[in-house]
Amino acid sequence: MPAIPPFESGGLLPPGDYEVSFEELQHSTLVLGPNDPSMYASWDARWRRRLVDNLEILTLQLWKVGVHEIFADGSFAEDKDHPNDIGGYFVCDLDRLRSGELTRELNLLDPYKVWTWDPASRKPYRGYPKKQLPMWHRYRVELYPHFPGMGCGIRDKHGHELEFPAAFRQSRRDGKPRGIVKIKYGGK
């Protein structure tokens, strides 16, 4: 059985956490496309591979500073031919995040200094209603820090704020459960 299963009939990754290496991700349905190419004639495997390569750059930086739990999804984990980006989160220590130590360490590794979640750092991008973070502009990947008890601004159907683990395991379009990719630590 493949590390990442095919999409369900609604176009979502089946619910579950799929722990994969980057090699497994590059050879998965999420990059290469569904088994029936006639249904996805405009599937952009090249773009999806580029997104995964960029995710790998940011993941390697996180690993170097001791962050090992990294999850990726967004429209990338759906049957969208050309997703805008990869969204995701990583589990980190609140004190390192709050002190700015984590951001400083990451920006020492990244040549473009993209590690920030400051709303003032968001810039517009043509054709997009939402302003984007520097890491999105450079890599088309947005990874958010998470620690237990931290809300993410996304609410469930009852109006309760969700944490990233719950929010990222549901479709933004209809709230249905979907799968998420967990990057296997050290998995190249």
CYANA upper distance limits for C-alpha pairs under 8 A (distance plus 0.5 A):
  1 MET  CA      5 PRO  CA      8.11
  2 PRO  CA     28 SER  CA      8.07
  3 ALA  CA     18 TYR  CA      7.20
  3 ALA  CA     19 GLU  CA      7.97
  3 ALA  CA     20 VAL  CA      7.06
  3 ALA  CA     24 GLU  CA      7.44
  3 ALA  CA     28 SER  CA      7.98
  4 ILE  CA     18 TYR  CA      6.67
  4 ILE  CA     20 VAL  CA      8.42
  4 ILE  CA     25 LEU  CA      8.28
  4 ILE  CA     28 SER  CA      6.67
  4 ILE  CA     29 THR  CA      7.34
  4 ILE  CA     30 LEU  CA      8.37
  5 PRO  CA     13 LEU  CA      7.73
  5 PRO  CA     14 PRO  CA      7.83
  5 PRO  CA     29 THR  CA      7.68
  6 PRO  CA     13 LEU  CA      7.36
  6 PRO  CA     14 PRO  CA      8.32
  6 PRO  CA     29 THR  CA      6.66
  6 PRO  CA     34 PRO  CA      6.91
  6 PRO  CA     35 ASN  CA      8.34
  7 PHE  CA     11 GLY  CA      5.86
  7 PHE  CA     12 LEU  CA      5.70
  7 PHE  CA     13 LEU  CA      5.24
  7 PHE  CA     14 PRO  CA      6.90
  7 PHE  CA     29 THR  CA      8.46
  7 PHE  CA     34 PRO  CA      7.82
  7 PHE  CA     78 GLU  CA      7.74
  7 PHE  CA     79 ASP  CA      7.37
  8 GLU  CA     12 LEU  CA      5.95
  8 GLU  CA     13 LEU  CA      6.66
  8 GLU  CA     14 PRO  CA      6.42
 11 GLY  CA     78 GLU  CA      6.11
 11 GLY  CA     79 ASP  CA      5.40
 11 GLY  CA     80 LYS  CA      8.38
 12 LEU  CA     77 ALA  CA      7.21
 12 LEU  CA     78 GLU  CA      5.18
 12 LEU  CA     79 ASP  CA      6.94
 12 LEU  CA    171 SER  CA      8.23
 12 LEU  CA    178 ARG  CA      6.32
 12 LEU  CA    179 GLY  CA      7.94
 13 LEU  CA     77 ALA  CA      6.43
 13 LEU  CA     78 GLU  CA      6.55
 13 LEU  CA    178 ARG  CA      5.86
 13 LEU  CA    179 GLY  CA      5.39
 13 LEU  CA    180 ILE  CA      7.91
 14 PRO  CA    177 PRO  CA      8.27
 14 PRO  CA    178 ARG  CA      5.83
 14 PRO  CA    179 GLY  CA      5.59
 15 PRO  CA    169 ARG  CA      7.82
 15 PRO  CA    177 PRO  CA      6.25
 15 PRO  CA    178 ARG  CA      4.72
 15 PRO  CA    179 GLY  CA      4.43
 15 PRO  CA    180 ILE  CA      7.93
 16 GLY  CA    178 ARG  CA      7.51
 16 GLY  CA    179 GLY  CA      5.06
 16 GLY  CA    180 ILE  CA      6.92
 17 ASP  CA    179 GLY  CA      6.29
 17 ASP  CA    180 ILE  CA      5.62
 17 ASP  CA    181 VAL  CA      6.38
 17 ASP  CA    182 LYS  CA      6.84
 18 TYR  CA    179 GLY  CA      7.72
 18 TYR  CA    180 ILE  CA      6.69
 18 TYR  CA    181 VAL  CA      5.36
 18 TYR  CA    182 LYS  CA      6.20
 19 GLU  CA    181 VAL  CA      6.45
 19 GLU  CA    182 LYS  CA      4.95
 19 GLU  CA    183 ILE  CA      6.13
 19 GLU  CA    184 LYS  CA      6.03
 20 VAL  CA     24 GLU  CA      6.23
 20 VAL  CA     25 LEU  CA      6.65
 20 VAL  CA    181 VAL  CA      7.57
 20 VAL  CA    182 LYS  CA      6.84
 20 VAL  CA    183 ILE  CA      5.87
 20 VAL  CA    184 LYS  CA      5.61
 20 VAL  CA    187 GLY  CA      7.78
 21 SER  CA     25 LEU  CA      6.72
 21 SER  CA    183 ILE  CA      6.42
 21 SER  CA    184 LYS  CA      5.50
 21 SER  CA    185 TYR  CA      8.12
 21 SER  CA    186 GLY  CA      8.22
 21 SER  CA    187 GLY  CA      4.69
 21 SER  CA    188 LYS  CA      5.97
 22 PHE  CA     26 GLN  CA      6.54
 22 PHE  CA     52 VAL  CA      8.18
 22 PHE  CA     56 GLU  CA      7.64
 22 PHE  CA    183 ILE  CA      7.73
 22 PHE  CA    184 LYS  CA      8.36
 22 PHE  CA    187 GLY  CA      6.70
 22 PHE  CA    188 LYS  CA      5.58
 23 GLU  CA     27 HIS  CA      6.92
 23 GLU  CA    187 GLY  CA      8.25
 23 GLU  CA    188 LYS  CA      6.41
 24 GLU  CA     28 SER  CA      6.62
 25 LEU  CA     30 LEU  CA      7.68
 25 LEU  CA     31 VAL  CA      7.62
 25 LEU  CA     52 VAL  CA      8.21
 26 GLN  CA     30 LEU  CA      8.34
 26 GLN  CA     31 VAL  CA      6.31
 26 GLN  CA     32 LEU  CA      7.98
 26 GLN  CA     49 ARG  CA      6.90
 26 GLN  CA     52 VAL  CA      7.53
 27 HIS  CA     31 VAL  CA      7.05
 27 HIS  CA     32 LEU  CA      6.83
 28 SER  CA     32 LEU  CA      6.46
 28 SER  CA     33 GLY  CA      7.99
 29 THR  CA     33 GLY  CA      5.06
 29 THR  CA     34 PRO  CA      5.93
 29 THR  CA     35 ASN  CA      8.21
 30 LEU  CA     34 PRO  CA      8.33
 30 LEU  CA     48 ARG  CA      8.02
 30 LEU  CA     76 PHE  CA      7.40
 30 LEU  CA     77 ALA  CA      6.93
 30 LEU  CA     78 GLU  CA      8.28
 30 LEU  CA     79 ASP  CA      8.38
 31 VAL  CA     45 ALA  CA      5.74
 31 VAL  CA     46 ARG  CA      8.35
 31 VAL  CA     48 ARG  CA      5.75
 31 VAL  CA     49 ARG  CA      6.32
 32 LEU  CA     45 ALA  CA      5.74
 33 GLY  CA     37 PRO  CA      7.88
 33 GLY  CA     40 TYR  CA      8.17
 33 GLY  CA     43 TRP  CA      7.01
 33 GLY  CA     45 ALA  CA      7.21
 34 PRO  CA     40 TYR  CA      7.92
 36 ASP  CA     40 TYR  CA      7.64
 37 PRO  CA     41 ALA  CA      6.31
 37 PRO  CA     43 TRP  CA      8.42
 40 TYR  CA     81 ASP  CA      7.53
 42 SER  CA     81 ASP  CA      6.58
 43 TRP  CA     80 LYS  CA      8.33
 43 TRP  CA     81 ASP  CA      4.83
 43 TRP  CA     82 HIS  CA      7.17
 44 ASP  CA     48 ARG  CA      6.81
 44 ASP  CA     81 ASP  CA      6.19
 44 ASP  CA     82 HIS  CA      6.09
 45 ALA  CA     49 ARG  CA      6.50
 46 ARG  CA     50 ARG  CA      6.82
 47 TRP  CA     51 LEU  CA      6.82
 47 TRP  CA     82 HIS  CA      7.58
 48 ARG  CA     52 VAL  CA      6.86
 48 ARG  CA     76 PHE  CA      8.16
 48 ARG  CA     82 HIS  CA      7.80
 48 ARG  CA     83 PRO  CA      8.05
 49 ARG  CA     53 ASP  CA      6.67
 50 ARG  CA     54 ASN  CA      6.74
 51 LEU  CA     55 LEU  CA      6.63
 51 LEU  CA     85 ASP  CA      7.33
 51 LEU  CA     86 ILE  CA      7.26
 51 LEU  CA    139 TYR  CA      7.87
 51 LEU  CA    140 ARG  CA      7.29
 51 LEU  CA    141 VAL  CA      7.63
 52 VAL  CA     56 GLU  CA      6.62
 53 ASP  CA     57 ILE  CA      7.02
 54 ASN  CA     58 LEU  CA      7.08
 54 ASN  CA    139 TYR  CA      6.04
 54 ASN  CA    140 ARG  CA      8.07
 54 ASN  CA    141 VAL  CA      7.58
 55 LEU  CA     59 THR  CA      6.50
 55 LEU  CA     86 ILE  CA      8.14
 55 LEU  CA    139 TYR  CA      8.11
 55 LEU  CA    141 VAL  CA      6.87
 56 GLU  CA     60 LEU  CA      6.51
 57 ILE  CA     61 GLN  CA      7.06
 58 LEU  CA     62 LEU  CA      6.88
 59 THR  CA     63 TRP  CA      6.67
 59 THR  CA     70 ILE  CA      7.85
 60 LEU  CA     64 LYS  CA      6.74
 61 GLN  CA     65 VAL  CA      7.19
 61 GLN  CA    106 LEU  CA      6.86
 61 GLN  CA    109 LEU  CA      6.87
 61 GLN  CA    110 ASP  CA      7.85
 62 LEU  CA     66 GLY  CA      6.96
 62 LEU  CA     67 VAL  CA      5.61
 62 LEU  CA     68 HIS  CA      7.59
 62 LEU  CA    106 LEU  CA      7.47
 63 TRP  CA     67 VAL  CA      5.53
 63 TRP  CA     68 HIS  CA      6.11
 63 TRP  CA    185 TYR  CA      8.19
 63 TRP  CA    186 GLY  CA      8.47
 65 VAL  CA    102 LEU  CA      8.03
 65 VAL  CA    105 GLU  CA      7.25
 65 VAL  CA    106 LEU  CA      7.52
 67 VAL  CA     90 PHE  CA      7.82
 67 VAL  CA     91 VAL  CA      7.49
 67 VAL  CA     92 CYS  CA      6.82
 68 HIS  CA     90 PHE  CA      8.24
 68 HIS  CA     91 VAL  CA      8.11
 68 HIS  CA    185 TYR  CA      6.26
 69 GLU  CA     90 PHE  CA      6.05
 69 GLU  CA     91 VAL  CA      6.01
 69 GLU  CA    182 LYS  CA      7.85
 69 GLU  CA    183 ILE  CA      7.76
 69 GLU  CA    185 TYR  CA      7.81
 70 ILE  CA     88 GLY  CA      7.96
 70 ILE  CA     89 TYR  CA      6.50
 70 ILE  CA     90 PHE  CA      4.84
 70 ILE  CA     91 VAL  CA      7.24
 70 ILE  CA    182 LYS  CA      6.37
 70 ILE  CA    183 ILE  CA      6.15
 71 PHE  CA     88 GLY  CA      5.84
 71 PHE  CA     89 TYR  CA      5.92
 71 PHE  CA     90 PHE  CA      6.64
 71 PHE  CA    180 ILE  CA      7.30
 71 PHE  CA    181 VAL  CA      6.03
 71 PHE  CA    182 LYS  CA      4.94
 71 PHE  CA    183 ILE  CA      6.64
 72 ALA  CA     86 ILE  CA      7.02
 72 ALA  CA     87 GLY  CA      6.24
 72 ALA  CA     88 GLY  CA      4.67
 72 ALA  CA     89 TYR  CA      7.20
 72 ALA  CA    143 LEU  CA      8.41
 72 ALA  CA    180 ILE  CA      6.76
 72 ALA  CA    181 VAL  CA      5.67
 72 ALA  CA    182 LYS  CA      6.95
 72 ALA  CA    183 ILE  CA      8.12
 73 ASP  CA     77 ALA  CA      5.42
 73 ASP  CA     86 ILE  CA      6.42
 73 ASP  CA     87 GLY  CA      5.88
 73 ASP  CA     88 GLY  CA      6.20
 73 ASP  CA    168 PHE  CA      7.44
 73 ASP  CA    180 ILE  CA      6.01
 73 ASP  CA    181 VAL  CA      6.75
 74 GLY  CA     78 GLU  CA      7.89
 74 GLY  CA     85 ASP  CA      7.96
 74 GLY  CA     86 ILE  CA      6.18
 74 GLY  CA     87 GLY  CA      5.41
 74 GLY  CA     88 GLY  CA      7.55
 74 GLY  CA    168 PHE  CA      7.67
 74 GLY  CA    171 SER  CA      8.44
 75 SER  CA     79 ASP  CA      8.12
 75 SER  CA     80 LYS  CA      6.93
 75 SER  CA     83 PRO  CA      6.03
 75 SER  CA     84 ASN  CA      7.82
 75 SER  CA     85 ASP  CA      7.73
 75 SER  CA     86 ILE  CA      7.53
 75 SER  CA     87 GLY  CA      8.41
 76 PHE  CA     80 LYS  CA      7.53
 76 PHE  CA     83 PRO  CA      5.97
 76 PHE  CA     84 ASN  CA      8.37
 76 PHE  CA     85 ASP  CA      7.18
 76 PHE  CA     86 ILE  CA      6.13
 76 PHE  CA     87 GLY  CA      8.34
 77 ALA  CA    179 GLY  CA      7.86
 77 ALA  CA    180 ILE  CA      7.42
 77 ALA  CA    181 VAL  CA      8.41
 84 ASN  CA    140 ARG  CA      7.82
 85 ASP  CA    136 TRP  CA      8.20
 85 ASP  CA    140 ARG  CA      5.45
 85 ASP  CA    141 VAL  CA      6.01
 85 ASP  CA    142 GLU  CA      8.19
 86 ILE  CA    140 ARG  CA      7.16
 86 ILE  CA    141 VAL  CA      5.26
 86 ILE  CA    142 GLU  CA      6.91
 87 GLY  CA    141 VAL  CA      6.35
 87 GLY  CA    142 GLU  CA      5.41
 87 GLY  CA    143 LEU  CA      6.46
 88 GLY  CA    141 VAL  CA      8.45
 88 GLY  CA    142 GLU  CA      6.74
 88 GLY  CA    143 LEU  CA      5.20
 88 GLY  CA    144 TYR  CA      6.81
 88 GLY  CA    168 PHE  CA      7.80
 89 TYR  CA    142 GLU  CA      8.42
 89 TYR  CA    143 LEU  CA      5.21
 89 TYR  CA    144 TYR  CA      4.90
 89 TYR  CA    145 PRO  CA      6.17
 89 TYR  CA    146 HIS  CA      6.90
 89 TYR  CA    164 PHE  CA      7.43
 90 PHE  CA    143 LEU  CA      7.27
 90 PHE  CA    144 TYR  CA      6.74
 90 PHE  CA    145 PRO  CA      5.70
 90 PHE  CA    146 HIS  CA      6.26
 91 VAL  CA    145 PRO  CA      6.60
 91 VAL  CA    146 HIS  CA      5.31
 91 VAL  CA    147 PHE  CA      6.12
 92 CYS  CA     96 ARG  CA      8.24
 92 CYS  CA     97 LEU  CA      7.85
 92 CYS  CA    145 PRO  CA      6.75
 92 CYS  CA    146 HIS  CA      6.43
 92 CYS  CA    147 PHE  CA      6.22
 93 ASP  CA     97 LEU  CA      6.85
 93 ASP  CA    147 PHE  CA      6.95
 94 LEU  CA     98 ARG  CA      6.41
 94 LEU  CA    147 PHE  CA      6.73
 95 ASP  CA     99 SER  CA      6.44
 96 ARG  CA    100 GLY  CA      6.80
 96 ARG  CA    101 GLU  CA      5.74
 96 ARG  CA    102 LEU  CA      5.85
 97 LEU  CA    101 GLU  CA      6.83
 97 LEU  CA    102 LEU  CA      5.87
 97 LEU  CA    103 THR  CA      7.45
 97 LEU  CA    145 PRO  CA      8.41
100 GLY  CA    104 ARG  CA      6.67
101 GLU  CA    105 GLU  CA      6.63
102 LEU  CA    106 LEU  CA      6.68
103 THR  CA    107 ASN  CA      6.59
103 THR  CA    115 TRP  CA      6.38
103 THR  CA    116 THR  CA      7.13
104 ARG  CA    108 LEU  CA      6.75
105 GLU  CA    109 LEU  CA      7.30
106 LEU  CA    110 ASP  CA      6.84
106 LEU  CA    113 LYS  CA      8.34
106 LEU  CA    115 TRP  CA      6.91
107 ASN  CA    111 PRO  CA      7.86
107 ASN  CA    112 TYR  CA      8.17
107 ASN  CA    113 LYS  CA      5.12
107 ASN  CA    114 VAL  CA      7.20
107 ASN  CA    115 TRP  CA      6.35
108 LEU  CA    113 LYS  CA      7.82
109 LEU  CA    113 LYS  CA      8.47
110 ASP  CA    114 VAL  CA      7.44
110 ASP  CA    115 TRP  CA      8.44
112 TYR  CA    138 ARG  CA      8.33
114 VAL  CA    133 LEU  CA      8.37
114 VAL  CA    134 PRO  CA      5.55
114 VAL  CA    135 MET  CA      5.21
114 VAL  CA    138 ARG  CA      8.12
115 TRP  CA    134 PRO  CA      7.92
115 TRP  CA    135 MET  CA      7.04
116 THR  CA    121 SER  CA      7.87
116 THR  CA    133 LEU  CA      7.96
116 THR  CA    134 PRO  CA      7.92
116 THR  CA    135 MET  CA      8.45
117 TRP  CA    121 SER  CA      7.81
117 TRP  CA    133 LEU  CA      7.40
117 TRP  CA    144 TYR  CA      8.09
118 ASP  CA    122 ARG  CA      7.91
119 PRO  CA    133 LEU  CA      8.33
121 SER  CA    133 LEU  CA      6.71
121 SER  CA    134 PRO  CA      7.34
122 ARG  CA    131 LYS  CA      5.74
122 ARG  CA    132 GLN  CA      5.28
122 ARG  CA    133 LEU  CA      5.03
122 ARG  CA    134 PRO  CA      7.13
123 LYS  CA    131 LYS  CA      5.39
123 LYS  CA    132 GLN  CA      5.82
123 LYS  CA    133 LEU  CA      7.10
123 LYS  CA    134 PRO  CA      8.03
124 PRO  CA    128 TYR  CA      7.67
124 PRO  CA    129 PRO  CA      8.25
124 PRO  CA    130 LYS  CA      7.35
124 PRO  CA    131 LYS  CA      4.84
124 PRO  CA    132 GLN  CA      6.65
125 TYR  CA    130 LYS  CA      8.47
125 TYR  CA    131 LYS  CA      7.12
125 TYR  CA    132 GLN  CA      7.57
132 GLN  CA    136 TRP  CA      6.61
132 GLN  CA    137 HIS  CA      7.28
133 LEU  CA    137 HIS  CA      7.10
133 LEU  CA    142 GLU  CA      7.94
134 PRO  CA    138 ARG  CA      6.81
135 MET  CA    139 TYR  CA      6.12
135 MET  CA    140 ARG  CA      7.25
135 MET  CA    141 VAL  CA      6.79
135 MET  CA    142 GLU  CA      6.67
136 TRP  CA    140 ARG  CA      4.58
136 TRP  CA    141 VAL  CA      5.43
136 TRP  CA    142 GLU  CA      6.01
146 HIS  CA    150 MET  CA      6.90
146 HIS  CA    164 PHE  CA      7.32
148 PRO  CA    163 GLU  CA      8.34
149 GLY  CA    163 GLU  CA      7.47
150 MET  CA    163 GLU  CA      6.36
150 MET  CA    164 PHE  CA      8.38
151 GLY  CA    161 GLU  CA      6.47
151 GLY  CA    162 LEU  CA      6.03
151 GLY  CA    163 GLU  CA      4.96
151 GLY  CA    164 PHE  CA      7.45
152 CYS  CA    161 GLU  CA      7.50
152 CYS  CA    162 LEU  CA      6.65
152 CYS  CA    163 GLU  CA      5.90
152 CYS  CA    164 PHE  CA      6.29
152 CYS  CA    167 ALA  CA      8.26
153 GLY  CA    161 GLU  CA      6.56
153 GLY  CA    162 LEU  CA      7.52
154 ILE  CA    161 GLU  CA      6.23
154 ILE  CA    162 LEU  CA      6.26
154 ILE  CA    163 GLU  CA      8.41
154 ILE  CA    167 ALA  CA      6.99
155 ARG  CA    159 GLY  CA      5.71
155 ARG  CA    160 HIS  CA      5.66
155 ARG  CA    161 GLU  CA      4.81
155 ARG  CA    162 LEU  CA      6.03
155 ARG  CA    167 ALA  CA      8.32
156 ASP  CA    160 HIS  CA      5.97
156 ASP  CA    161 GLU  CA      7.01
156 ASP  CA    162 LEU  CA      7.10
156 ASP  CA    167 ALA  CA      8.49
156 ASP  CA    175 GLY  CA      8.31
157 LYS  CA    175 GLY  CA      8.46
162 LEU  CA    166 ALA  CA      6.55
162 LEU  CA    167 ALA  CA      6.18
163 GLU  CA    167 ALA  CA      6.61
164 PHE  CA    168 PHE  CA      6.17
165 PRO  CA    169 ARG  CA      7.01
166 ALA  CA    170 GLN  CA      7.60
168 PHE  CA    180 ILE  CA      7.72
169 ARG  CA    177 PRO  CA      6.27
169 ARG  CA    178 ARG  CA      5.69
169 ARG  CA    179 GLY  CA      6.36
169 ARG  CA    180 ILE  CA      6.62
170 GLN  CA    175 GLY  CA      5.70
170 GLN  CA    176 LYS  CA      5.73
170 GLN  CA    177 PRO  CA      4.71
170 GLN  CA    178 ARG  CA      5.56
170 GLN  CA    179 GLY  CA      8.24
171 SER  CA    175 GLY  CA      5.27
171 SER  CA    176 LYS  CA      5.80
171 SER  CA    177 PRO  CA      6.80
171 SER  CA    178 ARG  CA      6.79
183 ILE  CA    187 GLY  CA      7.84
